[in-house]
Amino acid sequence: MRGSTKEQLIELTVAVLDAVNQPARFPAQEVFSLLCERLGAPGAVLQCIDWASGESEIVLSGYPSAWVPQLQQATRLLRYSHPLLVANALGDLRPATAQEAAGGWGAWQRSPSHAFFTEFVRQPQIVSLGLQGSARQVVGMAFARSGLDFKPSEVAFLAEVQPILQALDRHVRRLQAWSSSIPAGTAPSSAAARDAGLTGREVEVLVLLGEALTAAAAARRLRCSPRTVHKHIASIFRKLGVHDRLGAVLEAQRRGLLSLPCVAAHRHVPVALTLGAETCEVFRQ
């Protein structure tokens, strides 16, 4: 193995941020392959739930894809009684076991969710890692196994790697939002970024340039140093063949990398969709 599980997750995240060909989705299977082995869990699920309707998108690992419709139906019916989903919807994203969240083994055994999962996993034990959660949407990963509950050390490990996976999830979703912001009839944004050789982090910096942010303001938004922002800006200039920020924004709009301009008040600078971003600098600390 190439280092610890955490180091491999960091390596995966950096590779995604630096990639020219940006992923369309969160790399669930790659993450599952690392975490399932670390947790001794034969199966896992990534779920994105519209909390109001209960409709969900599900990615499974270790279980038959034929189970997806049953899990989606169970989510619609049981989400208000599932202790981990309820906690996530209330904004508590801390990794926890279902037994812990329910208030003990007896309470978890009496839960309707426990009865449902018994059909799939004998003596089901579940631990979750929240990616985002609110009364509008819940996104998270859950790992299941039978037998003894997940150990405190295993839950602590998930808490340690959670910021990495949350940043990876945000990055993918923001690039999806950026790609969908380009009006119909213009060059596809992802293809344009690939043609220009821009990495995901450079795309995020370019979007902030489109908002007319200074390097210092962009650094605060990115949670990195102004020096890092200047490094990305220099690379963007080189790849787009321009010499200043306005030229970069105009060239990016011409290539379909940014939406066509409106005018920033009192600045007379074209602006693009506000996305916000974080870089992977925190993972190198």
ABEGO torsion letter per residue (X at the ends): XBEBAAAAAAAAAAAAAABABBBABBBAAAAAAAAAAAAGBABBBBBBBBAAAGBBBBBBBGBBAAAAAAAAAAAAAAAAABAAAAAAAAGBABBBBAAAAAGEAAAAAABAAAAAAAAABBGBBBBBBBABBBAABBBBBBBBBBEBBBBAAAAAAAAAAAAAAAAAAAAAAAAAAAAAABBBGBBBAAAAAAAAGBBAAAAAAAAAAAAGBBAAAAAAAAGBBAAAAAAAAAAAAAAAGBABAAAAAAAAAAAGABBBBBBBBGAGBBBBBBAEBBBAAAAAX
